[in-house]
Amino acid sequence: MDKMTWWKEAVVYQIYPKSFQDSNGDGIGDLRGIINRLAYIKELGANVIWLCPVYMSPMDDGGYDISDYYHIHPMFGTDADMDELIEKAGEMGIKILMDLVVNHTSDEHEWFQEALQNPKSKYADYYIFKETKDGNPPNNWRSYFGGPAWERVEGTNRFYLHAFSRKQPDLNWENRELREEIYRMVNYWLDKGLGGFRIDAICNIKKRMEYGFFQPDGEDGLRYIGDFILNQPGIEEFLYELNERTFRPHNSMTVAEANVPEELLEQFIGEKGFFTMVFDFSYADIDVPDTGEWFRPRHFTVSELRKNIFNSQKMVQEKGWGAVYLENHDQNRSVNKYLPKEDIHYYSKTMLGSLFFFLRGTPFIYQGQEIGMENMTLESIADYDDIATHGQYERALKAGIREEEAFAIVAKRSRDNNRTPMQWDEGKNAGFSDAKSTWMKVNPDYKRISVARQEKDGESVLNFYRKLAGLRRGGKYASVMTYGVFLPYEVEEASVIAWQRIADTERLLVIHNFQNREGVVKIPEGYDEKVIGNYKSEYFNTGSYRLKPYESIVLYKTTE
Ligand code: NOJ
């Protein structure tokens, strides 16, 4: 069995601070708002919070463009508020993870400003600058957000590299002094008592710098930058050092945003891994092509989803530990992604909840997922805040897709779907804020979907999530649910996803009917006890079980 550790037993709640709870009436969520809602998070059953970035930032990319790592953006509150959040959460048994964004900074960071103004200063080597003779960019890499990955410094032939927006220059990890600055900053936060970090875009820190013209892979004449900067040889030296100097001495929980190929996985999450866990992209991004071009949606079947989940579970469990999630701030709402529009309801939403809670790995709930929040489509492309949405839209048009169709595609996948304000109640701005208007519109469905409404209803998505988290955090089934080995359970039905979790003398059988019709599965002997299910039916083991549409049921047995 796996070594027992606190972060394996955790349930994580991810907060997008701008949209969680406004406490001062400016229409933007803040740290005090989070402090005021700690009791809600505790009651949900989470004991770790991951906060998306709250540092100083011009907010070109939702705070993933940091201009000062040591201070909190005033829109979120003060440095003292952050200390208070860590302390108050700690008193309630909740640890805080911050976002660590060290592949790039904001172009407004003082290091970059120095580097721009004084090319001879030491800060110029903190970034990746390149001068060309002809005034053309050093190569034709495409940034992840679309458009060239090089930006010219005005009035010169000097360019800097940015894998994301042009306001996010990439850091040069080859520079030792820069690495020391990063370790100092990471330790500054860990010494305050943080539980750890979610680590952004970390697989990009080692670059294979090559110049010239590469075979384009799109209508824009550019080439996917990931081919040159993702998981490049030598990255392990940087990651090893980062861990040794910061996380390991603090026994931190570290979740890397890293799509790691199987051969590197052991180094990342093994016994002596660089991180305690990684996110897996294979099922959350099942609708996105490998090149990240979500303006060309990938269609998928339930069988494919099952295959991806099973492969990922088997691969990760051979090497170490993983983080499981259906949603985050870079996704659209899971119910809109995985379910046909006409099938979005209590049963299908709770089935999805059960699907991810019973996998092996630490579950991450994204704010609003626990009440089954849904996508929100805005009126026109100009209404979208998310920089990636605009990038994808532009590329869709360049690829010859008509405006209307391009809009429909990007609106469905836009990251803004998950960045709408949290829906607390049926009052003004869904209880998110007292302001006249909020930084992003509240989804008009808030009268139908809100915390207050679901708290009163025993049969709500929220109460189902509370039960799931409760089961995972303690009681009879928690151990097998957390540490049980994952074993696929073969069924004849193409749209049923089932598996077992196996501990010494305990077993779970986890079954999900991913379709709007009945399905029948065989039940092995001994599975006589129902752990949880989204239908109220009585259960007896008769050797087979007839599942209702979108039913999920979890059964238990002991082998002694
Ligand atoms: C991944 C983050 O989750 C995303 O929101 C951000 O845009 C990029 N990394 C760049 O930091």
Residues whose N, C-alpha, C, O or C-beta is under 5 A from the ligand:
A	BS01	NOJ	D61 Y64 F164 D200 A201 D330
